[in-house]
């Protein structure tokens, strides 16, 4: 990957929320603390089910008098509906701006050229557009939320060349961070099982939010026994929900099947070890070591 590369994340969408009650509206439903978000700082957060299961994820960016939610595009329609459902009588406006704005990613080293402070979530402006050092992991680089018509001009001014998105997705996968291929997580596994704590999506000190009670209890009592890991296929093929074994002992299952797949593993089981060859019915796979391991 080249420092002068920029990657258009066509699988991302943008929702914009504004209005007098926006802060309280979001603060009462998201898993992170909106007090962390300012013109100079963004955060990553979830919207969980009441039981604490993964439902939606987004990067929250302060913009003018409201907030951008940068989220997987496949979630946009249902996330919009969920936000409308929670809105009730709150004075907020919710708009899907995915046709007006695009998200693009650039490397961390390029971001540091603008701002030596490289803390996760650090946010600056380039020609009035927010540039965010990824709040999940700084190794994943930065992202810019920009009007589609301005993207190519800004890329030219920054000396950036639009590059193959697979390079960015490979980096994300190697770090253990799923991007937009999370549909099989929804309402099926707990937020904590998707490494939400390691990805800075949960604030255990804030007040109530949707799913908070069960999430806090699972954290306190250390009830999380499974978590997702990136996997590399060695030979053969697999499908979603295929059982993964080592020495004939069940150790996990395939949670999504794509070019950059993940498995859900019993990470506390003494048989589970990174870089070991595991098997499904028709494949040999290896678990890749994520950045937080």
VEXZAKOL-956089 format. One record per residue (C-alpha): x, y, z. Coordinates in steps of 0.2 Angstrom, whole numbers, padded with zeros to 4 digits, always signed. Example, Ala and Ser with C-alpha at 12.3 -4.5 7.8 and 13.67 -1.06 7.14 Angstrom:
<pts>
+0062-0022+0039+0068-0005+0036
</pts>
This chain:
<pts>
+0000+0000+0000+0006+0017-0005+0006+0033+0006-0002+0042-0010-0016+0030-0011-0035+0034-0008-0048+0021-0008-0066+0024-0012-0077+0015+0001-0092+0012-0010-0100+0000+0003-0102+0014+0016-0117+0026+0018-0120+0042+0027-0135+0047+0038-0136+0065+0045-0145+0069+0061-0148+0087+0067-0160+0097+0077-0162+0103+0095-0163+0086+0103-0150+0077+0093-0137+0075+0107-0149+0068+0120-0158+0057+0106-0142+0049+0101-0134+0048+0119-0149+0038+0125-0148+0024+0112-0129+0022+0107-0116+0011+0116-0103+0025+0116-0103+0041+0125-0107+0056+0113-0098+0068+0125-0082+0061+0116-0087+0068+0100-0082+0086+0095-0076+0096+0080-0059+0088+0084-0064+0070+0089-0075+0057+0082-0080+0040+0089-0086+0022+0084-0102+0015+0091-0115+0002+0090-0134+0002+0091-0138-0014+0100-0154-0024+0103-0162-0023+0120-0153-0040+0124-0136-0033+0119-0134-0041+0102-0126-0033+0087-0138-0023+0076-0130-0008+0068-0113+0001+0069-0106+0018+0064-0093+0031+0065-0100+0047+0073-0093+0063+0066-0098+0080+0071-0103+0091+0056-0110+0108+0058-0125+0107+0069-0127+0089+0069-0118+0072+0066-0114+0061+0052-0116+0042+0055-0104+0033+0043-0111+0015+0042-0111+0000+0030-0123+0005+0016-0133-0011+0017-0138-0006+0035-0144+0012+0029-0162+0008+0026-0165-0002+0042-0155+0010+0052-0165+0025+0046-0181+0016+0051-0174+0011+0068-0169+0029+0071-0186+0035+0066-0194+0023+0078-0184+0029+0092-0186+0047+0088-0204+0048+0095-0207+0067+0099-0189+0072+0099-0184+0087+0089-0172+0079+0077-0171+0078+0058-0164+0062+0051-0158+0061+0033-0150+0048+0021-0136+0058+0012-0128+0042+0004-0132+0049-0013-0123+0066-0009-0108+0060+0001-0095+0047-0001-0082+0040+0011-0064+0037+0006-0049+0030+0015-0031+0035+0016-0016+0029+0025-0011+0034+0043+0005+0041+0037-0004+0053+0025-0015+0059+0039+0001+0062+0050+0007+0074+0037-0008+0086+0042-0008+0082+0060+0006+0075+0071-0007+0070+0084-0012+0053+0079-0024+0047+0093-0039+0036+0087-0054+0047+0082-0043+0063+0079-0053+0073+0067-0047+0088+0056-0054+0098+0042-0048+0098+0024-0057+0111+0013-0072+0110+0026-0073+0091+0025-0070+0080+0040-0055+0069+0040-0055+0056+0054-0041+0045+0060-0051+0028+0062-0057+0027+0080-0057+0008+0079-0038+0007+0076-0026+0020+0069-0017+0006+0059-0032+0006+0048-0028+0024+0043-0040+0039+0040-0056+0042+0031-0064+0058+0023-0082+0061+0021-0084+0072+0006-0096+0077-0007-0095+0066-0022-0092+0081-0034-0077+0087-0023-0069+0070-0021-0058+0069-0036-0052+0087-0035-0048+0085-0016-0038+0069-0021-0029+0079-0034-0024+0093-0022-0018+0080-0009-0008+0071-0022-0018+0055-0020-0022+0042-0033-0038+0031-0032-0032+0013-0029-0039-0004-0028-0051-0006-0013-0045-0024-0011-0029-0017-0003-0039-0008+0010-0050-0022+0014-0035-0034+0015-0027-0022+0028-0044-0021+0038-0046-0040+0038-0027-0043+0043-0031-0031+0058-0047-0041+0063-0059-0027+0058-0074-0032+0048-0080-0017+0038-0096-0019+0029-0099-0038+0028-0107-0039+0045-0125-0044+0040-0123-0061+0048-0119-0053+0064-0136-0044+0066-0147-0050+0080-0137-0066+0081-0122-0063+0091-0119-0051+0106-0110-0035+0103-0096-0040+0114-0093-0055+0104-0089-0044+0089-0074-0036+0099-0084-0020+0102-0073-0016+0117-0057-0019+0108-0064-0008+0094-0068+0006+0106-0087+0005+0102-0093+0003+0121-0091+0015+0135-0094+0006+0151-0095+0022+0162-0109+0031+0153-0127+0030+0158-0141+0019+0150-0143+0015+0132-0151+0001+0122-0144-0015+0127-0133-0008+0141-0139-0019+0156-0135-0035+0148-0119-0029+0140-0113-0022+0157-0118-0039+0166-0109-0049+0153-0093-0039+0155-0094-0039+0174-0096-0057+0175-0084-0061+0161-0098-0071+0152-0090-0068+0134-0083-0085+0129-0084-0082+0110-0077-0069+0099-0074-0066+0080-0058-0068+0072-0052-0066+0054-0049-0082+0045-0038-0087+0030-0043-0102+0019-0029-0114+0016-0038-0127+0005-0056-0131+0000-0072-0120+0003-0084-0117+0017-0102-0110+0020-0109-0099+0034-0112-0109+0049-0100-0123+0045-0093-0130+0061-0074-0128+0063-0065-0141+0073-0047-0145+0079-0042-0163+0082-0061-0167+0080-0066-0155+0094-0078-0141+0089-0070-0124+0092-0081-0112+0082-0091-0109+0066-0090-0099+0050-0099-0082+0054-0098-0075+0036-0092-0081+0019-0084-0068+0008-0067-0064+0001-0062-0058+0019-0071-0070+0030-0073-0071+0049-0076-0085+0061-0084-0085+0078-0073-0095+0090-0072-0101+0108-0057-0091+0112-0056-0097+0130-0055-0115+0125-0037-0122+0128-0038-0130+0111-0040-0114+0102-0023-0107+0096-0019-0094+0084-0011-0099+0068-0016-0117+0070-0023-0127+0055-0042-0129+0058-0054-0139+0048-0072-0138+0042-0081-0152+0033-0074-0146+0016-0060-0134+0020-0044-0131+0030-0042-0114+0037-0031-0103+0049-0036-0090+0061-0026-0074+0058-0019-0064+0073-0029-0047+0075-0021-0031+0081-0029-0033+0098-0023-0051+0102
</pts>
